[in-house]
């Protein structure tokens, strides 16, 4: 029966039948085709494809129109060596490998992991949009894995690569058009597999939300996911990102399994018979897991006898500095031509221009540079073959410390004034100077300053050079206020308060409401000894000032404008924390149907809860110690907030989550959770800090506990629950719908 269904054309449009038959016939120039839900294909007209310009559509018959007879051996070798030197795999390379016209690409074990996740999603999930994450170390093959997945799935799904330079709304519109292209039933369309590379989570979340809105507005009830977002992101420490989101996330590192090592070593031996070692250097380094010894040896051999005074070598230093610290950074070919004094290129002489540029490079530059087209901007550019190689180049230039290279770069008027691709170049240099490392972004550590500035201060031991470097950057970038803020932070770090105050005031004068600048100013002001502290860093006088009418004489007049604001801080912060706690409770998601897993959302909520608990504890610690008896209201309010968060952490913050605990059958875990929730609510009742919503949850937790453990000694009697529910019978006040559920359960509503 399955074979009959696969070969059946019932329900297939005539145009699909025609396109499917054409795809089976030999042809030298077959039109581009997409898979359709009726198991055939349709023709993707070029004008229609051009209208979806924010997507690089991968067709079912991608590259099939390429004439095998016209493919020269040199062209195939160029495609292979570009990849093995660190370039991204292209569709033609995968097509050649499929046709056995070049060496097959190794599939890392992560490829099977992603494929398994994808297959499970196709079978089990009916949500409009789902997401799979690939987090990989640079050069570990993450981008290759993602493209291998798309290539494998191009005949089962509709696949495309998102050009992230376009707005979310544009990408959403084009993705929806691709899904419904030449389809009849919107509920049965094939899922769209979208590859999104090196984008912020905010962009991906916005795209997901917009796609969901469109599907809901069109009342689509899909049998499979409408869109599968395959995000592929570089990270120097992918394990850190895995902590924030484990569900449907695959990490890829330089470390190879034993089976992978065997495959890579065999492949290297085979490729070395066909290509020179320099042509496949990144693949060789990858087979050695980028061990420092091998990278160092390669760079040493390349940089031996290089002319450090030449413009090409200077260019190598600048590109290495950018690539070492800024992911996906590059210098455009146009910038390089201007820097090297070559004629600007025109469309009529592009091949001659390419020849002139390559001829101008020395042997060392040709080995470490790789040319590519930036997918976001379509700019032809160069970068170092790998960030580890860039890092090693800088290490092996002791006579050119990074502070000197950065200073020289800032003084290159030709590069900064060149108009083509100027915004991108300026962005990379700015990030080099004030983009800090964050664990939440996948970095290994949280840094106080940019990694370059920290290197100058900590490794080169040149604090003054770091200051001069930032001052040079401040002048180069037209006195940018955030660079003034960086100077203030650097001076503050080394206890130079007057200089720090000077630069903080300059930054604030240009951006008076910027939160980062205000935070820096606050750190500076915190050094002033207005309120004396004890040896533990505590100031009773400060707490007294914030919570009572007390005002020290020394600040009565100078701070007269701010007393009311400062004395309202405690209440404002408490209200903000309380509001966030309520929001976390509200957005606790329900269990999904159809076997769908929701642990990713729960992980995210749990992370936010932990963050909020830390803030509440800090708030409580600051305001709670040494409080007089008149401050019991404050202490009670803090206790209430802490109790609430403990209840929310167990899932007792709403009737939905309380009842969903009943579906947890692992080792009587639901019984234990519900018992703990009842205990916590009981403490709240004893302290009289239970509001209407909490009372509803308290009653529902008893009902839920009774479902799994009717003999529990913690259960209230039925009359007691009924007495508590009587509060919701009054007509003078409105209650949530869940209050009716309590009344029904206790027999008050008939």
Protein Blocks (a to p, Z undefined) as FASTA:
>chain_A
ZZmmmmpcghiafklmmmmmmmmpccfbdcdddddfkopacdddfklmmmmmmbccddfk
goklpcfklpcfklmmmmmmmmmnopacdfklmmmmmnopaccddddfklmmmmmmmmmm
mmmpccfbdcddddddehilmmmmmmmmmmmmmmmmccddddfkbcfklmmmmmmmmmmg
opfblmlgccdddddehiafklmmmmmmmmmmmmmmnopacfbdfbdcddddddfblmlm
mmmomghpacddfbdcfklmmmmmmmmmmmmmmmcfklmmmmmmmmnoopaklmmmmmmm
mmgopafkbmklmmmmmmmmmmmmmghiacdfklmmmmnopacddfklmmmmmmmmmmmp
cfklmmmpccdddfklopacdddfbfklmmmmmmmmmklcfklmmmmmmmmmklmmpmgh
klmmmmmmmmmmmpccdfknopabdcfbdfklmmmmmmnopaklmmmmmmmmmmmnoopa
klmmmmmmmmmmnopaklmmmmmmmmmmmmmmbmklmmmmmmmmmmpcfbccdfkopafk
lmmmmmmmbdcfklmmmmmmmmmmmmmmmmmmmmmmmmmmmmmmmmpccddeehiafklm
mmmmmmmmmmmmmmmmmmmmmmmgopafklmmmmmmmmmmmmmmmmmmnopabfklmmmm
mmpmgghllmmmmmmmmmmmmmmmmnopacfklmmmmmmmmmmmmmmommbckbccfklm
mmmmmmmmpckbccdfklmmmmmmnopaZZ
